[in-house]
Amino acid sequence: MPESKTKLKPFRWKWVGIMFLSYITFYFLPLFLFLGEYTPGEMQTNILAKFHGGWRFAGILVITAILGFISKDITMKETIVATLSLFIIILITALIKIGEKISYDFAILMLIEFFISFIIYCCLALAGTWWGKLIQRSGRKM
C-alpha cells in the first residue's frame, strides 16, 4: 500500500511582504485619496459612503484574488499573517488618532469590534486567495 505524502509548502515571508504592501498601496491609498481625513460622522456624500463601504470588503477580496492568481507559491498562512499585520497597523493608527480621549469601556468595545473585523477580513482574504488559486488552476487546464 503506497503512502501518500502531503508536501507542506514552506512559509514565504516574501509573499507576506508583497501582500502587505499591496494592501497598503491598493487598499488604503484609494480610501485615503477619496476620503482624506475621514471619520464616520463626517461622511459628506452618499457616493463616498458607498465607495468606502464597498471597497472595505471588495478591496480585500480583489487584492487577495489577484495575488493568489499571480503567485504560484502563496498559501493561506501568508494571507493570514499579512491580514494580521494590516490590522495591527489599523489598530495602532486608530489608537494614535483617538489617543487619550476614550474611556476604558469604549476601548474594550473598540477592541472587540477590531477582533470581529479581523475575523471577517481573514475570511474575505482567504476566500480571495482561494478564488485566485482556483482561476489559476483553471487557466492551466486550458
HUWOQUI-V958050 format. One record per residue. PSI is psi in radians with two decimals (none if undefined). OMEGA is omega in radians with two decimals (NA if undefined). BURIAL is # if it has 16 or more other ideal C-beta (glycine too) atoms within 10 Angstrom, else .. Layout:
[[PSI:OMEGA:BURIAL] [PSI:OMEGA:BURIAL]]
This chain:
[[2.02:-3.10:.] [2.45:3.10:.] [2.38:3.08:.] [2.01:3.14:.] [2.11:3.05:.] [2.11:-3.12:.] [2.07:3.10:.] [2.35:3.09:.] [2.43:3.13:.] [2.68:3.10:.] [2.26:-3.09:.] [1.91:3.13:.] [-0.44:3.13:.] [-0.75:-3.11:.] [-0.46:3.02:#] [-0.80:3.12:#] [-0.76:3.13:.] [-0.75:-3.13:#] [-0.72:3.13:#] [-0.79:3.11:#] [-0.58:3.07:.] [-0.69:3.06:#] [-0.82:-3.11:#] [-0.82:-3.05:.] [-0.87:-2.99:.] [-0.14:3.13:.] [-0.98:-3.11:#] [-0.64:-3.10:.] [-0.84:3.08:.] [-0.66:3.10:.] [-0.74:-3.13:.] [-0.72:-3.12:.] [-0.68:-3.11:.] [-0.55:-3.00:.] [-0.39:-3.14:#] [-2.31:3.13:.] [1.17:-3.08:.] [2.35:2.89:.] [2.60:-3.00:.] [-0.57:-3.12:.] [-0.12:-3.04:.] [0.28:-3.09:.] [2.11:-3.01:.] [-0.90:-3.03:.] [2.79:3.14:.] [-0.63:-3.13:.] [-0.67:3.09:.] [-0.66:3.11:.] [-0.72:3.12:.] [-0.72:3.10:.] [-0.81:-3.11:.] [-0.84:-3.14:#] [-0.73:-3.14:.] [-0.74:-3.09:.] [-0.48:3.12:#] [-0.60:3.13:.] [-0.84:-3.10:.] [-0.57:-3.12:.] [-0.81:3.12:#] [-0.77:-3.14:#] [-0.82:-3.09:#] [-0.80:-3.11:#] [-0.81:-3.13:#] [-0.57:3.09:#] [-0.74:3.12:#] [-0.79:3.13:#] [-0.64:3.07:#] [-0.60:3.10:#] [-0.74:-3.09:#] [-0.74:-3.01:.] [2.45:3.03:#] [-0.35:-3.01:.] [0.28:3.08:.] [2.44:3.10:#] [3.11:-3.13:#] [-0.48:-3.14:.] [-0.75:3.12:.] [-0.64:3.12:#] [-0.78:-3.13:#] [-0.76:-3.13:#] [-0.71:3.11:#] [-0.70:3.11:#] [-0.67:3.08:#] [-0.76:3.12:#] [-0.62:3.06:#] [-0.77:-3.11:#] [-0.50:3.04:#] [-0.74:3.10:.] [-0.73:3.12:.] [-0.77:-3.13:.] [-0.79:3.12:#] [-0.75:3.12:.] [-0.75:3.13:.] [-0.71:3.14:.] [-0.65:3.10:.] [-0.74:-3.10:.] [-0.72:-3.12:.] [-0.72:3.09:.] [-2.38:-3.07:.] [0.23:-3.06:.] [-0.07:-3.02:.] [2.70:3.09:.] [2.97:-3.14:.] [-0.76:-3.13:.] [-0.75:3.12:.] [-0.65:3.12:.] [-0.71:3.10:.] [-0.79:3.11:.] [-0.68:3.12:.] [-0.71:3.11:.] [-0.67:3.09:.] [-0.75:3.10:.] [-0.73:3.11:.] [-0.68:3.13:.] [-0.78:3.12:.] [-0.74:3.09:.] [-0.70:3.11:.] [-0.75:3.11:#] [-0.77:3.14:.] [-0.78:-3.14:.] [-0.66:3.08:#] [-0.75:3.11:#] [-0.75:3.10:.] [-0.73:3.14:#] [-0.73:3.10:#] [-0.70:3.10:#] [-0.72:3.12:#] [-0.75:3.11:#] [-0.76:3.12:#] [-0.74:3.14:.] [-0.79:3.10:#] [-0.72:3.10:#] [-0.66:3.12:#] [-0.77:3.10:.] [-0.70:3.12:.] [-0.78:3.13:#] [-0.67:3.14:.] [-0.52:3.09:.] [-0.55:3.12:.] [-0.53:-3.11:.] [-0.35:-3.10:.] [none:NA:.]]
